[in-house]
Amino acid sequence: MRKIITLAAAAIMLAGCNNTTNTADNTSANRCVRPLPAGITADSLTDCTVPAQFKLADFDWTALTLTMTVYSEDLYDAVDISQLKAGDTIVYQGRNIVVAKIDDKDGFKTINDGIENDGADLQAGDGGTYRAIQLDDHSIYTTLGKATVPVASDLVVIDCGIEPTDPVDTIRTDARSYLQKLGQRDDFNELNTQVLIEGGKVTQIIRRWIP
C-alpha cells in the first residue's frame, strides 16, 4: 500500500529538502526521495486493505462499527532508490537522512550503515517498489488517522495462534463471539493486522504471527 502524507508531515519533510529536487533529468542536483503517496485517506475507506491498530473495546457491536487507527506502509519507487547517490536525501521514519554511503546486497539497500546506526534499511518489494524496514524486518508505517467503519454482518476473522507453529483459525460465523473470547490477546496492530474493507464495510480481519 502507498502512503499519503498529511499536510503537517509534508511541511516537515519539505523543510528538510528545500535545496534538493526529485526530478530524474537533473542529475547534477541532489535529490530528495520520499515514500510514495498512499492513494487513500482515513476518511475515504471504501474498497481497500489497510494495516490497522485497535482493541476489542473499539468494536461497537450495537452499532456494528469498528474504530481503528489506519496506517500505510512506507514504500519507495524502485527507480528513485536505484538512482540514490551520496549527497541525496531520503525521508525515512519521518526523518530526513542525507546519504553518505549505500550498500546493496541480495535485494537489500543499507544506507549509512542501516537503522541501528541512524541510517535506513530498504528491501526490494513487489510492483517496482522498495519497502522501508525496521528491526525484525517489519515494515515501517505512517499513521493516516482514525476511522470508524461499519462492520459487515458476515465478518470473517483469520487469526494466528499464540505460537508461530499454531494453526491459523478462520472464523466465518459468529466472529463477535470469537473476538470476545480472546481476552488479553487483543494486540491487533499495524505490524500484524490487515483489515479488508469492501463497499465501505469491514469484511475481513487478518492477523498474522510476528516475533
Secondary structure, DSSP 8 states (H G I E B T S, - for coil): ------HHHHHHHHHTTTT-B--TT-TTS-BEE-----S--TT--SSEEEEEEB-GGGEETTTTEEEEEEEEE-EEEHHHHHT--TT-EEEETTEEEE-S-EEEETTEEEETT-GGGT-EEEEE-SSSEEEEE-GGG-B-EEEEEEEEEEEEEEEEEEE--SSTTS--EEE-S-HHHHHHT-TT---B-TTTEEEEEETTEEEEEEE----
